[in-house]
Amino acid sequence: MLVLTCWVLVLLCGEGGFALSMRRFEVPLHVPRGESTTLRCEFDLQGERLYSVKWYKGGREFFRHVPNEQPKKQVYEVTGVNVDMEESTGQVVKLREVELATSGRYKCEVLAEAPAFNTLVEHAILTVVEIPQEKPVVQGAWERYHPGDIVRINCTSAPSKPAATLTWYINDRVAPEQYLMRYLPYMDHEGLETTTLGLHFHATHDHFPRNVMSLRCTASIGFFYNKTEETALETHRPALSLQSREHFYVWAPDAPSLPSD
């Protein structure tokens, strides 16, 4: 899980000088569906007295902490937000078993008591993801191919959120764009997406080095960073999920081309 940590310093000047400051605001960028996660809104009162801390999702309040009220903590029903009351405090809120509906913009609002009523506000977007649970499926492949045959096959990913990125390889090289047939993703009733990528080309002798042609399809969820990005810092992360199907075809000059069942 990749976490975006915002180290911010917000100073609001009241009558007595500097007041509230935000020390750490943290909302995960991506959380796999079904896992728990923690939201942080850590602040320094700098002599002020705290009146309340409130959390919102999409403009709707779902948690508040008011030290001078009983009970001090309250939870309000918001779709997709399941707060763990025991684990949540004035500076930390824990969400249990996130679902796709948990995705959205989260805001923390810190309010000091009178007379200044200084306020701190920070917000960030959280996205719940569904990692593909199975390898992609290849359909339409023949049992054997010869030079001169037409290759026309499809690769379909398992349901995921966001949609998986499919890549075809021919003999461990990315297939040329002109070989590809792209289709729009299909979304099911849960909001999960399935993608299909076709491979269509005329096989030649060049596709059979040493009389063998390999076709491979990979499915990846790579929404962190570009997989080829390299820097001196730890900003290079691989795709979240990477699975593949690979088929090998041995060309025997005297064997006929046969479609698979």
One Martini backbone bead per residue (centre of mass of N, CA, C, O) as a GRO file, in nm:
protein
  261
    1MET     BB    1   0.093   0.037   0.025
    2LEU     BB    2   0.048   0.366  -0.062
    3VAL     BB    3   0.165   0.662   0.109
    4LEU     BB    4   0.055   0.987   0.170
    5THR     BB    5   0.267   1.239   0.303
    6CYS     BB    6   0.188   1.541   0.474
    7TRP     BB    7   0.410   1.799   0.546
    8VAL     BB    8   0.272   2.047   0.746
    9LEU     BB    9   0.267   2.415   0.806
   10VAL     BB   10   0.015   2.576   1.002
   11LEU     BB   11  -0.015   2.920   1.086
   12LEU     BB   12  -0.220   3.078   1.331
   13CYS     BB   13  -0.293   3.402   1.429
   14GLY     BB   14  -0.344   3.525   1.732
   15GLU     BB   15  -0.341   3.724   2.004
   16GLY     BB   16  -0.085   3.545   2.132
   17GLY     BB   17   0.002   3.436   1.849
   18PHE     BB   18   0.090   3.144   1.784
   19ALA     BB   19  -0.077   2.847   1.694
   20LEU     BB   20  -0.174   2.631   1.510
   21SER     BB   21  -0.034   2.306   1.394
   22MET     BB   22   0.066   2.092   1.139
   23ARG     BB   23   0.249   1.784   1.143
   24ARG     BB   24   0.041   1.543   1.027
   25PHE     BB   25  -0.082   1.424   0.706
   26GLU     BB   26  -0.264   1.103   0.641
   27VAL     BB   27  -0.342   0.940   0.325
   28PRO     BB   28  -0.405   0.690   0.141
   29LEU     BB   29  -0.396   0.626  -0.191
   30HIS     BB   30  -0.399   0.296  -0.160
   31VAL     BB   31  -0.649   0.028  -0.104
   32PRO     BB   32  -0.728  -0.279  -0.054
   33ARG     BB   33  -0.986  -0.465  -0.057
   34GLY     BB   34  -1.066  -0.544   0.294
   35GLU     BB   35  -0.890  -0.354   0.431
   36SER     BB   36  -0.718  -0.166   0.657
   37THR     BB   37  -0.697   0.184   0.774
   38THR     BB   38  -0.515   0.503   0.824
   39LEU     BB   39  -0.585   0.821   0.961
   40ARG     BB   40  -0.403   1.138   0.979
   41CYS     BB   41  -0.420   1.421   1.237
   42GLU     BB   42  -0.147   1.596   1.334
   43PHE     BB   43  -0.115   1.829   1.607
   44ASP     BB   44  -0.041   2.167   1.736
   45LEU     BB   45  -0.160   2.387   1.977
   46GLN     BB   46   0.024   2.603   2.110
   47GLY     BB   47  -0.178   2.670   2.379
   48GLU     BB   48  -0.427   2.575   2.289
   49ARG     BB   49  -0.769   2.476   2.281
   50LEU     BB   50  -0.959   2.209   2.214
   51TYR     BB   51  -1.263   2.147   2.050
   52SER     BB   52  -1.221   1.997   1.750
   53VAL     BB   53  -1.249   1.692   1.547
   54LYS     BB   54  -1.305   1.647   1.190
   55TRP     BB   55  -1.448   1.414   0.953
   56TYR     BB   56  -1.456   1.386   0.589
   57LYS     BB   57  -1.666   1.267   0.308
   58GLY     BB   58  -1.760   1.447   0.057
   59GLY     BB   59  -1.883   1.660   0.293
   60ARG     BB   60  -1.929   1.424   0.507
   61GLU     BB   61  -1.969   1.347   0.824
   62PHE     BB   62  -1.809   1.063   1.030
   63PHE     BB   63  -1.615   1.218   1.250
   64ARG     BB   64  -1.581   1.302   1.609
   65HIS     BB   65  -1.382   1.514   1.843
   66VAL     BB   66  -1.490   1.616   2.184
   67PRO     BB   67  -1.355   1.666   2.489
   68ASN     BB   68  -1.623   1.833   2.632
   69GLU     BB   69  -1.785   1.577   2.561
   70GLN     BB   70  -2.071   1.340   2.587
   71PRO     BB   71  -1.930   1.184   2.401
   72LYS     BB   72  -1.624   1.237   2.250
   73LYS     BB   73  -1.719   1.022   2.038
   74GLN     BB   74  -1.839   1.023   1.689
   75VAL     BB   75  -2.056   0.853   1.454
   76TYR     BB   76  -2.136   0.869   1.103
   77GLU     BB   77  -2.325   0.785   0.837
   78VAL     BB   78  -2.131   0.659   0.557
   79THR     BB   79  -2.073   0.549   0.265
   80GLY     BB   80  -1.798   0.319   0.306
   81VAL     BB   81  -1.775   0.392   0.625
   82ASN     BB   82  -1.574   0.208   0.878
   83VAL     BB   83  -1.539   0.273   1.205
   84ASP     BB   84  -1.297   0.235   1.461
   85MET     BB   85  -1.359   0.343   1.768
   86GLU     BB   86  -1.131   0.223   1.951
   87GLU     BB   87  -0.885   0.324   1.740
   88SER     BB   88  -0.994   0.611   1.770
   89THR     BB   89  -0.900   0.958   1.768
   90GLY     BB   90  -0.805   1.288   1.746
   91GLN     BB   91  -0.549   1.184   1.531
   92VAL     BB   92  -0.697   0.897   1.471
   93VAL     BB   93  -0.833   0.694   1.198
   94LYS     BB   94  -1.004   0.383   1.162
   95LEU     BB   95  -1.055   0.165   0.889
   96ARG     BB   96  -1.275  -0.095   0.799
   97GLU     BB   97  -1.315  -0.279   0.542
   98VAL     BB   98  -1.278  -0.178   0.262
   99GLU     BB   99  -1.441  -0.033  -0.020
  100LEU     BB  100  -1.518   0.110  -0.309
  101ALA     BB  101  -1.697   0.336  -0.152
  102THR     BB  102  -1.444   0.460   0.009
  103SER     BB  103  -1.383   0.631  -0.204
  104GLY     BB  104  -1.226   0.961  -0.172
  105ARG     BB  105  -1.259   1.265  -0.004
  106TYR     BB  106  -1.053   1.370   0.272
  107LYS     BB  107  -1.125   1.557   0.580
  108CYS     BB  108  -0.957   1.770   0.814
  109GLU     BB  109  -1.083   1.937   1.118
  110VAL     BB  110  -0.942   2.193   1.325
  111LEU     BB  111  -1.064   2.331   1.645
  112ALA     BB  112  -1.049   2.597   1.843
  113GLU     BB  113  -1.104   2.783   2.095
  114ALA     BB  114  -1.182   3.039   2.249
  115PRO     BB  115  -1.144   3.335   2.075
  116ALA     BB  116  -1.013   3.247   1.790
  117PHE     BB  117  -1.094   2.985   1.627
  118ASN     BB  118  -0.889   2.816   1.508
  119THR     BB  119  -0.809   2.660   1.178
  120LEU     BB  120  -0.765   2.332   1.035
  121VAL     BB  121  -0.708   2.215   0.686
  122GLU     BB  122  -0.720   1.885   0.529
  123HIS     BB  123  -0.672   1.700   0.210
  124ALA     BB  124  -0.755   1.375   0.043
  125ILE     BB  125  -0.720   1.096  -0.175
  126LEU     BB  126  -0.892   0.782  -0.178
  127THR     BB  127  -0.820   0.446  -0.316
  128VAL     BB  128  -0.984   0.158  -0.403
  129VAL     BB  129  -0.860  -0.171  -0.471
  130GLU     BB  130  -0.855  -0.449  -0.714
  131ILE     BB  131  -0.691  -0.738  -0.735
  132PRO     BB  132  -0.607  -0.970  -0.931
  133GLN     BB  133  -0.670  -1.331  -0.881
  134GLU     BB  134  -0.594  -1.391  -1.185
  135LYS     BB  135  -0.505  -1.488  -1.472
  136PRO     BB  136  -0.507  -1.443  -1.779
  137VAL     BB  137  -0.706  -1.506  -2.072
  138VAL     BB  138  -0.669  -1.719  -2.355
  139GLN     BB  139  -0.820  -1.684  -2.682
  140GLY     BB  140  -0.797  -1.862  -3.002
  141ALA     BB  141  -0.576  -2.062  -2.990
  142TRP     BB  142  -0.363  -2.265  -3.133
  143GLU     BB  143  -0.164  -2.544  -3.124
  144ARG     BB  144  -0.055  -2.452  -3.416
  145TYR     BB  145   0.205  -2.283  -3.609
  146HIS     BB  146   0.275  -2.126  -3.924
  147PRO     BB  147   0.400  -1.994  -4.171
  148GLY     BB  148   0.111  -1.798  -4.288
  149ASP     BB  149  -0.049  -1.765  -4.051
  150ILE     BB  150  -0.325  -1.655  -3.859
  151VAL     BB  151  -0.324  -1.450  -3.579
  152ARG     BB  152  -0.623  -1.476  -3.348
  153ILE     BB  153  -0.623  -1.328  -3.030
  154ASN     BB  154  -0.721  -1.319  -2.678
  155CYS     BB  155  -0.694  -1.106  -2.382
  156THR     BB  156  -0.818  -1.154  -2.040
  157SER     BB  157  -0.894  -1.014  -1.753
  158ALA     BB  158  -0.941  -0.986  -1.440
  159PRO     BB  159  -1.110  -0.843  -1.216
  160SER     BB  160  -1.076  -0.482  -1.148
  161LYS     BB  161  -0.931  -0.196  -0.947
  162PRO     BB  162  -0.836  -0.091  -1.179
  163ALA     BB  163  -0.778  -0.144  -1.481
  164ALA     BB  164  -0.601  -0.348  -1.658
  165THR     BB  165  -0.288  -0.390  -1.816
  166LEU     BB  166  -0.222  -0.503  -2.137
  167THR     BB  167   0.040  -0.729  -2.276
  168TRP     BB  168   0.207  -0.816  -2.568
  169TYR     BB  169   0.427  -1.094  -2.657
  170ILE     BB  170   0.694  -1.164  -2.895
  171ASN     BB  171   0.956  -1.312  -2.809
  172ASP     BB  172   0.989  -1.093  -2.562
  173ARG     BB  173   0.834  -0.876  -2.735
  174VAL     BB  174   0.666  -0.613  -2.797
  175ALA     BB  175   0.397  -0.566  -2.962
  176PRO     BB  176   0.290  -0.416  -3.217
  177GLU     BB  177   0.039  -0.196  -3.262
  178GLN     BB  178  -0.068  -0.324  -3.541
  179TYR     BB  179  -0.146  -0.606  -3.379
  180LEU     BB  180  -0.371  -0.459  -3.221
  181MET     BB  181  -0.682  -0.505  -3.027
  182ARG     BB  182  -0.899  -0.269  -2.894
  183TYR     BB  183  -1.099  -0.256  -2.595
  184LEU     BB  184  -1.342  -0.190  -2.394
  185PRO     BB  185  -1.417  -0.191  -2.086
  186TYR     BB  186  -1.575  -0.394  -1.841
  187MET     BB  187  -1.851  -0.334  -1.615
  188ASP     BB  188  -1.974  -0.430  -1.328
  189HIS     BB  189  -2.191  -0.411  -1.052
  190GLU     BB  190  -1.923  -0.341  -0.861
  191GLY     BB  191  -1.698  -0.185  -1.058
  192LEU     BB  192  -1.549  -0.390  -1.210
  193GLU     BB  193  -1.279  -0.453  -1.446
  194THR     BB  194  -1.256  -0.569  -1.789
  195THR     BB  195  -0.997  -0.664  -2.014
  196THR     BB  196  -0.920  -0.651  -2.376
  197LEU     BB  197  -0.660  -0.799  -2.595
  198GLY     BB  198  -0.565  -0.815  -2.920
  199LEU     BB  199  -0.408  -1.051  -3.160
  200HIS     BB  200  -0.305  -0.954  -3.506
  201PHE     BB  201  -0.128  -1.169  -3.740
  202HIS     BB  202   0.122  -1.254  -3.979
  203ALA     BB  203   0.300  -1.524  -3.997
  204THR     BB  204   0.652  -1.569  -4.003
  205HIS     BB  205   0.974  -1.670  -4.003
  206ASP     BB  206   1.057  -1.443  -3.792
  207HIS     BB  207   0.862  -1.578  -3.560
  208PHE     BB  208   1.080  -1.851  -3.581
  209PRO     BB  209   1.316  -1.883  -3.392
  210ARG     BB  210   1.424  -2.194  -3.393
  211ASN     BB  211   1.114  -2.285  -3.443
  212VAL     BB  212   1.005  -2.063  -3.225
  213MET     BB  213   0.697  -1.937  -3.072
  214SER     BB  214   0.612  -1.675  -2.845
  215LEU     BB  215   0.322  -1.605  -2.639
  216ARG     BB  216   0.246  -1.313  -2.429
  217CYS     BB  217   0.041  -1.220  -2.143
  218THR     BB  218  -0.006  -0.924  -1.948
  219ALA     BB  219  -0.112  -0.819  -1.614
  220SER     BB  220  -0.147  -0.480  -1.479
  221ILE     BB  221  -0.111  -0.271  -1.179
  222GLY     BB  222   0.031   0.060  -1.256
  223PHE     BB  223  -0.026   0.343  -1.034
  224PHE     BB  224   0.241   0.465  -0.922
  225TYR     BB  225   0.476   0.411  -1.140
  226ASN     BB  226   0.689   0.400  -1.370
  227LYS     BB  227   0.867   0.113  -1.443
  228THR     BB  228   1.123   0.289  -1.578
  229GLU     BB  229   1.173   0.449  -1.336
  230GLU     BB  230   1.476   0.632  -1.226
  231THR     BB  231   1.613   0.714  -0.908
  232ALA     BB  232   1.774   0.801  -0.615
  233LEU     BB  233   1.508   0.743  -0.509
  234GLU     BB  234   1.211   0.584  -0.367
  235THR     BB  235   1.015   0.590  -0.674
  236HIS     BB  236   1.043   0.287  -0.764
  237ARG     BB  237   0.765   0.092  -0.873
  238PRO     BB  238   0.595  -0.167  -0.929
  239ALA     BB  239   0.353  -0.335  -1.011
  240LEU     BB  240   0.107  -0.460  -0.819
  241SER     BB  241   0.029  -0.652  -1.067
  242LEU     BB  242   0.182  -0.960  -1.217
  243GLN     BB  243   0.055  -1.146  -1.488
  244SER     BB  244   0.075  -1.457  -1.695
  245ARG     BB  245   0.061  -1.585  -2.034
  246GLU     BB  246   0.216  -1.871  -2.204
  247HIS     BB  247   0.302  -1.959  -2.549
  248PHE     BB  248   0.425  -2.235  -2.739
  249TYR     BB  249   0.564  -2.269  -3.083
  250VAL     BB  250   0.639  -2.542  -3.290
  251TRP     BB  251   0.796  -2.575  -3.597
  252ALA     BB  252   0.678  -2.826  -3.816
  253PRO     BB  253   0.684  -2.867  -4.150
  254ASP     BB  254   0.483  -3.145  -4.136
  255ALA     BB  255   0.277  -2.981  -3.966
  256PRO     BB  256  -0.027  -2.892  -3.909
  257SER     BB  257  -0.269  -2.655  -3.859
  258LEU     BB  258  -0.435  -2.628  -3.533
  259PRO     BB  259  -0.705  -2.578  -3.370
  260SER     BB  260  -0.832  -2.531  -3.077
  261ASP     BB  261  -1.094  -2.625  -2.857
   0.00000   0.00000   0.00000
